[in-house]
């Protein structure tokens, strides 16, 4: 009986890995449907033409102009590309911000500074008259909904199947940490999702799915490190909940950015002066037995500092602060020789700069300047260039610079579609396998399908951010979500493609999956920006219908009618949503 079971055990484990991949695919489908379906845009008022046509205001900051990317496009020659901005603060007060000097009139008077608006006010831009009517709705309470038991049970099944892959090969010393690690993660998942009764459940489930894969990597590499990973997940969830509360109040986020930027700047400076060099990068700080990477925590502050500029969003000169802080962060990372993380910061900065200005030529100039700075770095640190010499020639340097990539590609091939199991894997003995080469470890042990599911989960987070940004009430949420998505997706791309020699190996982690407490804290903190992107569902009873505006737009012949120009040609078709 025992001999028969022993002979069947490899087949049972293989079947378990097939089931593991199947459950991962089902979780991706359920989370994807939850994240990408529905989501009605929230209207905060409307602008009206003289003929009564309405054009809803879906954001708290609205660019008005002739440019294609304008929120309210007035396609008329006398209107500037960026003519004015219509903004709402957290107290519900709307203001018109003139961008073109002398080009905006309010009730017949030239607007020279930000001016508050009242319902029915007449705005004139380049001779085009529009009337302003805000939605006087009250603050809405988020709907409290129970967690989806089906999705949570699928997640639990995935976690149990992952645990069972390690059960036959557990040694006496590894049994307790593996049981506590996976058991604690299951319990933590249910407690966290049960307490989180609002927001986008799919985001949290995807994060827990990736975290489970990361636990498997840690268990295969060093089972005793599961204790640290479990503590890191708890702390990361704490940061996520704290960030979620902070991001619900835009004034609070604006106030916190300055002390947080100061703390992040001091932390990076301390790292440059007193940091420890590990694997060639001086990006570690040791506090007793604990070591962490300050750059991972700075990612959270970097996004906040770049997006929290609501009061001056449409002024290009106000990019100076973001540029200086970005240059400081990238410069410190370059001094630490952490060029992979520096590249991630730069990509996030480009995303923030483009979303705040929409000025592509300026972005091109910034990129060119960054390329010049990169050339200077290569001049003084030529060893960085050696990494690019190995790129696409890993097999020619299989025993030198291409050692890690060639072993990773061999491991991916040997794992096949469903993997060889943790006991049969050997890539975990290669240097940095649990961080930089984690895609190869997952592919070898659990199959290429599961590794691709992990990468697809991060891409799904990015797609959700782009979709949610269009429904965000404020540009702060849209910019923060898109910059976060750019950071996570680009980081995953560098990790995955770098490990298989499609890109140069940069030494960055796979979000949620790579072993390391600092990375786990950072990923959960960044997840809060995605959570805050889309407006939460609201209770109908808490939002009574606003009364009809007391002032109605005149039904008279206007400037455009006298010219014989159709209003649809100027503003486009009326929004019927």
C-alpha angles and dihedrals in degrees: 000000000000091000090050092050091047090053092049095046097086090051092048091051091047090051089048091055090051089052089046092057092043092053090048090054091049091050091051091051094048093045092044092053091048094048100041102037128086119349110152114211116250116236121211099184138305146251118232133204124218090263092058098255112149130217113190125228107227098172140050090233117046126180113214117199150093096281118110092235092055115119090223108030119201105187098200128120095233091057118086122234088248103022105158143336127234110205137178123204127213091266092060097254115140121210134184115226113201113217099170109059112245093355100108126068127192113200088337096312123110112248112224100165138021106299131189118242132218128206111279096020114153118231123193122196119176089340093308112124120212130169126222124224118169125200106249094204122149126241111287127222119228115250113250110223131175121248117266105257093198094057093043092050090050089051090049090049089052091051093048092048089050091051092050090058089066098039100085094051099042116131124210092261095046099046098080099046093046092049093045092043098052094033091051091048092053092049092045091051093055094044093047096046092044092053093044098075097159137052134033108336092187092066093056094045091051090050090050090047091055091043090055091053088050090052089054091053091049093047091053093047103039119347094196089062088069089084090060092044091052091051089047091053091051091050091044091053088049090054089047093053092045092049090047091057093045094049092054088071114054094190089055091050090051092051095048097051095079099052090041092051090049091050093047092049092050091047093052092047090051089049092053092050103037107014124128121244113231123171091353097306123101094211103117133095121195122210105180108300092345123090125184142169113243091198090067092058091042088063089072093051092044092060092045093050093048097048102036099085101101097141093058102024099132099047112096093205089066090069087078092086092049091047093049094046091046092049090049093051094045091045092052091048090050090052088052089051089238095135096156092060090042089057091051091052091050093052090050089050092052090052092050093046094050094047092049097048109015085212106139096181090056090050090051091051091049091050091049090051090049090051090053090050089049089054090054090051091052089050092060098032105041093167088076089062089055089068090060090049088063093047111115088002099074095129091054089057097035093141096041130026094357096049096109097042095049092049091048093051090048091050092050090051094047093049094058122187097321104024137241097260131253093279095055097045122106105173090085088074092061117096116271091006092138093053119019097024098038093122089062092046092053091045093050097044103035105014141266091271093062092044090053090048089056091052090045090053091060091046089051089055088054093049090050091052092054092048094045092048090066090056097042115123092217134035088231090070093042094050094043093049095047093046090049091049091049090051095048097042094045091047091051091048092053092048098046101038093038092055092055095042097251086117132018113279105254103174100241126143131249106245113256092349107068116085114256137096096226092055091048092052091048095049094051091046092051090049088068090067090057091046091054095047100085120052112253121247111268137214114253093215091056093056111057116192112269117239119253114273114270091221119060125197114256117257094219135127107274139195094277094048090054089055091049093239119146113235091223088062090056104040102015126237118333113265107249096187 
